[in-house]
Structures are given as C-alpha cells and as structure tokens.
Amino acid sequence: MARRPFSLSAYMAYARGRGATPGSAPRARPDGALLWLHAGGPGSARALSALATRMKIQRPELGLLITGEPDHAPEGALHADLPGESPSEIAAFVGHWRPQLGFWTGQELRPALLQRLQQIGTRLVLLDARDAPWTSPAPSWVPDPTAATLHFFDRICPVDEPARRRLRRAGVEESVMPTLGPLTDSAPPLDCNEKLYEEMAGVLTGRPIWLAAKLRSAQEAEEVLHAHKRAVRLAHRLMLVLVPATHDLAPAVAEVARESGLRLCAWEAGEMPDENTQVLVTEDASELGLWYRLAPVAFLGGSLVNGHGGEDPMEAAAHGIALLYGPNVGRHLPAYSLLAEAGAARIVRDFDSLAGALSQLVAPDRAAAMAHAGWDVITQGAELTDEILALACGWLDEDEVA
C-alpha cells in the first residue's frame, strides 16, 4: 500500500479535530446507480445540468444528486448540502448517497471527502479545471494538500493549455487529462420555420441586419434604439429586429420604438419589412430561432440595465452569430468570459459604444470571424461532453458486469 503524502496526512489530522456541523436529514436515496454533480462555481450548474440530462437520456434509471451552487438543476435531481470535512459528516454523506460517479467543478477541493469517495470506488471527474489557485478548508499552517487531492480524480479536464501546465506542475499525469476544453451547455439551435426563413432571407437579401434579443425593459430598448440611430448614419440600409424577452414587455417596447421616429414594421400585425424599414418590432421571443439565423450580429438583452443578470449567450452562439452584450451579466459571467476570450463576444458599456461596435461589425468579414470563434467554442464543448458521456457510461457498464 502506497504511503500517504505528508500534506494529506497533516490535513486529515486537522479534519479529524473539526467539530461536526448539524445538518438537515437527507432525502431518501433513489435505487440503483447515482450520479453526483458538484457545482462549485458560478454558472457551472447549467452546464452540469445539460450533461446530466444527456446522461439520463442514455441511462433513464440513473439517479441524480447535486450539491454546491445549484442555480440550475437537472429535472428530477435531488439536492443536498456538501458535508463538512469532519469524519462523522463525511461518513454520513458517503454512507447515505454512495454515488457511482461524481462530476466536480470549481477550484475549491475537499480532500477528506474526495479521499473517502475514492476509497469506496466512486469514479471522480474534475471538469473545468482552470489556471487559478486551488483552495481547500485547510488553514495556512497545514501543508497544501492540492497535489495529493488531485490524484483522487480518475479524469481531469483542463479548460486550456495554461490550466494543463498548472496541473502538470501539481504532478497530474498526462494520461489523466487527455482532452482540453471548457464544459459548456451545448444546447441545439432553436427551432425555425424553414419556409418562413427562406422567404425572409429573400426579402432581406443585401440588407445589413442586426438583432436585439430578449430585451428586459423599455429603458434597455431605448438605449438600443439610440445606438441604432447612430449606426444608420454610416450604414443607411441597416435594419434592427427588436425582440422583447416576454409578451408582457411588448407594449412598452413598441411604444418606445414608435417614439423613436424610425420607420417601423410590426411583425405580429402581419407586416413585412421593405426597403424603407429601419426597425422590425416583435411581441416576444417565440420566433427567436428565425432571427438568430437571419441576423449576423446580436445584442443580448438584460445586460445594459441593472437587475437582470443577462441572458445565456450559449443559446445565441449555437446559431453562429457575433455577440454584443452589456456589463451586467453576472448570472452567466463564465459563459460570457469564455466567449469573449475566444473573440466571439464583445462587451459594450452604453448605447454609444454599442453604436461603435455595430458600425464595425456591419462589415461581413468581421461579424463572420466572431461567429466562427463562437462556433468553435460550442463545438469544443460538445466534443468534451461526448467524451465524458462515453467514459461515464463505460464505467457504469463495468460496475454492472462486476
């Protein structure tokens, strides 16, 4: 039996001295195999949820448990608090849930919990490992247990080459982390009426068009319209498609559009855009799949005005579109950061910078380059998801045979 590293032994001694924190009684464990998902960072729960949903399609009998920051949980998943690191808390958690598989995200590690799970045979996968310091509940006087803890994972998926180098320095072998890439919610493109798309593509041939999707307030619509007014000074045939997030917002958005003085087309009234149309106004996002396909550039709403936290950018990126967004995207910050770093999305601070970005992206080659970068991110995430699904299903098959 291999000797345990001193840093891990010191940490375990510290953990044994910690008092247990009383917790609520756990829910009943479902029968059969259980997949445990730990959402350890903002925004990671959505991608984990998409991964778990695909696992359930292949394994309908698989139970799901989620811990951490479950801002988006897969359907049917049970939720539990992550236990503390004392032996009694870990024994209660592991003894009750006994997961066959564990998907972990976030830079905070739990050495005692992960060691116990590895000891009972849980297959552990670390997703979205980043080039950032690892943390644990250990105080500063305990030797850093990171390197020893990382060895509990059967597979580690660094998001990029710098993250891979950091893991190598921690002693992780190359065979454990063969694939680079972030975990993304690679949802399929939205549905679209193909006949309507072909008709609209013919009507709009040769016209530059951009989309303001899922606007969350009349104030945000007003900012977008100001930007459009400025942009049409340089691109006279530029047309804006204005899409409120909900039907309830449609009257206020339409009123702002009428007051703008721009030439409007009311989509739900049956009107079709012509050469003179400057703004096409819709009543809700029900046909967003059509507009994502027609517009090479989209501004994503809920981001210029405080209080909404932005919209999920991966949905738009899956359609091959250049993305613009405001600074208030806290609910989806990791996804926006990933797309921005890849060159697929660009932040704008106000209507003035939005107008400037539009003037640049009217050039088809610039918009196409951003859209291609976004498609690369989506494709890379889908490939990683496929690999993890195949690996997890293979492990489950091995357990069934055993």
Secondary structure, 3 states (H helix, E strand, C coil): CCCCCHHHHHHHHHHHCCCCCCCCCCCCCCCCCEEEEEECCCCHHHHHHHHHHHHHHHCCCCEEEEEECCCCCCCCCEECCCCCCCHHHHHHHHHHHCCCEEEECCCECCHHHHHHHHHCCCEEEEEEECCCCCECCCCCCCCCCHHHHHCCCCEEEECCHHHHHHHHHCCCCHHHCCCCCCCCCCCCCCCCCHHHHHHHHHHCCCCCEEEEEEECCHHHHHHHHHHHHHHCCCCCCCEEEEEECCHHHHHHHHHHHHHCCCCEEEHHHCCCCCCCCCEEECCCCCCHHHHHHHCCEEEECCCCCCCCCCCCHHHHHCCCCEEEECCCCHHHHHHHHHHHHHCCEEECCCHHHHHHHHHHHCCHHHHHHHHHHHHHHHHHHHHHHHHHHHHHHHHHHHHHHC
